[in-house]
């Protein structure tokens, strides 16, 4: 997956990513065993990947 590319929910799920519920930001957040992916909603069917961080850093964003 590449930053600034647009993906459908089906494409995101095919990558094996699991959604993480977050209420403090307007984004869809997904993770796998090592990384966390942040997607901006473009419309009801597509999302733009705008950031990828290591999973260990994710809790630090919400302290």
C-alpha positions as CSV (number, residue, x, y, z in Angstrom):
1,X,0.0,0.0,0.0
2,X,1.2,3.5,-0.8
3,X,0.7,6.9,0.8
4,X,-1.8,9.1,-1.1
5,X,-3.3,6.2,-3.0
6,X,-7.0,5.6,-2.9
7,X,-8.4,2.2,-1.8
8,X,-11.9,0.7,-1.4
9,X,-12.8,-1.0,1.8
10,X,-12.6,-4.4,0.0
11,X,-9.0,-3.6,-1.0
12,X,-8.1,-2.6,2.5
13,X,-9.6,-5.8,4.0
14,X,-7.8,-8.0,1.4
15,X,-4.5,-6.7,2.9
16,X,-5.5,-8.4,6.1
17,X,-5.9,-5.2,8.0
18,X,-8.2,-5.1,11.1
19,X,-10.1,-1.8,11.8
20,X,-9.4,-0.1,15.1
21,X,-12.3,2.1,16.5
22,X,-11.1,5.6,17.3
23,X,-13.4,8.5,18.1
24,X,-10.8,11.3,18.4
25,X,-9.9,11.7,14.7
26,X,-11.9,11.7,11.5
27,X,-10.2,8.7,10.0
28,X,-10.5,5.0,9.4
29,X,-7.7,3.3,11.3
30,X,-6.5,-0.3,10.5
31,X,-3.7,-2.4,11.8
32,X,-1.8,-5.6,11.1
33,X,0.8,-7.2,13.4
34,X,3.4,-4.4,13.0
35,X,1.9,-1.3,11.5
36,X,-1.1,1.1,11.8
37,X,-2.6,2.6,8.7
38,X,-4.7,5.9,8.7
39,X,-7.2,6.4,5.9
40,X,-9.1,9.6,5.1
41,X,-12.7,9.1,3.8
42,X,-13.0,10.4,0.2
43,X,-16.6,9.2,-0.2
44,X,-18.7,6.4,1.1
45,X,-16.7,3.8,-0.9
46,X,-13.1,5.0,-1.1
47,X,-10.4,6.1,1.3
48,X,-7.0,7.8,0.9
49,X,-4.1,6.3,2.8
50,X,-2.3,9.3,4.5
51,X,-0.1,7.8,7.2
52,X,1.5,4.6,8.3
53,X,3.2,4.2,11.7
54,X,4.6,1.4,13.7
55,X,2.1,-0.2,16.0
56,X,4.2,0.5,19.1
57,X,3.8,4.3,18.4
58,X,0.0,4.2,18.1
59,X,-0.9,4.5,21.8
60,X,1.4,7.6,22.1
61,X,-0.9,9.5,19.7
62,X,-3.8,9.4,22.1
63,X,-2.2,10.2,25.5
